[in-house]
Amino acid sequence: MNELLLHCRPGFESEAAAEIQTLAAQGGISGYVVTREGAAVVRFVCPEPGDAERLMRGLDFRQLIFARQWALGSWLDVSAEDRVSPIISACAAGPIASVLWLETADTNDGKALAALTKKLERPLHSALTKTRFVRPKNSEAPRLHVFFESGQRIFVGWSWMDNAAAWPMGIPRLKFPREAPSRSTLKLEEAWHHFIPRDEWDSRLAPGMTAVDLGAAPGGWTWQLVNRHMKVIAVDNGPMARSLMDSGQVEHVQADGYLFKPSRPVQWMVCDIVDKPARSSSLLARWITRGWCREAIINFKLPMKQRYREVMQCLEHVEDALDAAGIRATIACKQLYTDREEVTCHVRVLHAGSYKVQ
Ligand SMILES: C[S@@+](CC[C@H](N)C(=O)[O-])C[C@H]1O[C@@H](n2cnc3c(N)ncnc32)[C@H](O)[C@@H]1O
């Protein structure tokens, strides 16, 4: 098990590669990346035995912005006559797992393998439970990832549930709520799943809280906030969906989101305005340092070049502004499944020191 396999959005392989390389180097672990533009996966190979596992154990998965999922393992070449036996033999070399996930890359080639993985799922699962390499009752045990690059080349790996994405390939299966006015509603829901532990939703996304939605129209994000029974100030010059206005929970302010200031502090600020990432990060820093909100979710739309560097600069800018204001906060960032040429950033104020609301 000398490598990590990381899933990412197709087209973002070089960002995922730069990120894992940087973080591994910071942790004193050497390795090299193998990837191909559009492959939607990145391999990080560690020549030194034990290094790949050390890297995975030492690195908080939440620090990875461009990786949707990861697993520690190695590759097998199998024949079309018998794929199950070599997988079972490979599993003997790894930990007992709680669950089996069959995965492919998020590409057309990957989708073309769906018939094969479907056919193999049952015999593989049955062989793995018989050999007791997978024990579903052992819910704390790692997950077994069997990734098909092709019908002949398979990666067998493991991830630990407290340090990996909660879904196969890191892709959440969220259902589009029919009443929501736009598909981008799923983006805010996915962000909550990613950034807020499920058992904290009732206290952090609580009924009666006030939220400001900048760039709100037609109201997909506002719908999510209303659905949590919050009061929403929706800021956009464009029209909001009638159904949302009829809920009585939404105040529509036709104004420039960059100039808007709430009359009193709110719990949440969310922002989906399409703009330069530097402008979005300044807006985020302003809301937090002036004490206008306690938590924020905002998109950074990425330019075509230097995307990794751009995200790092945005995060640094926010971090520096918060440090200068003496604010302790968590800052997290992820390219969500629903994010295209963008990433989503979340900030939560933990301790605001002695600063005053301005
Ligand atoms: C991607 S859409 C938002 C979609 C929305 N989150 C949803 O789920 O329905 C971006 C919105 O930002 C608005 N917008 C652009 N610049 C703005 C600004 N400076 N202030 C406020 N809204 C702005 C646009 O009118 C547009 O409605």
The ligand as a MOL file (V3000), in Angstrom:
LIG
                    3D

  0  0  0     0  0            999 V3000
M  V30 BEGIN CTAB
M  V30 COUNTS 27 29 0 0 0
M  V30 BEGIN ATOM
M  V30 1 C -25.5550 32.6110 -9.7000 0
M  V30 2 S -26.8480 33.7220 -9.4190 0 CHG=1
M  V30 3 C -27.3990 33.3100 -7.8250 0
M  V30 4 C -28.2760 32.1020 -7.7800 0
M  V30 5 C -28.8870 31.8920 -6.4170 0
M  V30 6 N -27.8790 31.5490 -5.4060 0
M  V30 7 C -29.9030 30.7690 -6.4380 0
M  V30 8 O -29.6690 29.7530 -5.7980 0
M  V30 9 O -30.9550 30.9360 -7.0580 0 CHG=-1
M  V30 10 C -26.0120 35.2120 -9.1400 0
M  V30 11 C -26.9030 36.3890 -8.7740 0
M  V30 12 O -26.0590 37.4250 -8.3280 0
M  V30 13 C -26.6980 38.6530 -8.6710 0
M  V30 14 N -25.6800 39.7100 -8.5930 0
M  V30 15 C -24.6330 39.9540 -9.4140 0
M  V30 16 N -23.9290 41.0120 -8.9720 0
M  V30 17 C -24.5380 41.4380 -7.8360 0
M  V30 18 C -24.2960 42.4830 -6.9070 0
M  V30 19 N -23.2540 43.3050 -7.0370 0
M  V30 20 N -25.1410 42.6060 -5.8540 0
M  V30 21 C -26.1850 41.7820 -5.6750 0
M  V30 22 N -26.4700 40.7810 -6.5380 0
M  V30 23 C -25.6600 40.6080 -7.5940 0
M  V30 24 C -27.2840 38.3960 -10.0320 0
M  V30 25 O -28.3770 39.2940 -10.2560 0
M  V30 26 C -27.7360 36.9450 -9.9150 0
M  V30 27 O -29.1000 36.8720 -9.5750 0
M  V30 END ATOM
M  V30 BEGIN BOND
M  V30 1 1 1 2
M  V30 2 1 2 3
M  V30 3 1 2 10
M  V30 4 1 3 4
M  V30 5 1 4 5
M  V30 6 1 5 6
M  V30 7 1 5 7
M  V30 8 2 7 8
M  V30 9 1 7 9
M  V30 10 1 10 11
M  V30 11 1 11 12
M  V30 12 1 11 26
M  V30 13 1 12 13
M  V30 14 1 13 14
M  V30 15 1 13 24
M  V30 16 1 14 15
M  V30 17 1 14 23
M  V30 18 2 15 16
M  V30 19 1 16 17
M  V30 20 1 17 18
M  V30 21 2 17 23
M  V30 22 1 18 19
M  V30 23 2 18 20
M  V30 24 1 20 21
M  V30 25 2 21 22
M  V30 26 1 22 23
M  V30 27 1 24 25
M  V30 28 1 24 26
M  V30 29 1 26 27
M  V30 END BOND
M  V30 END CTAB
M  END
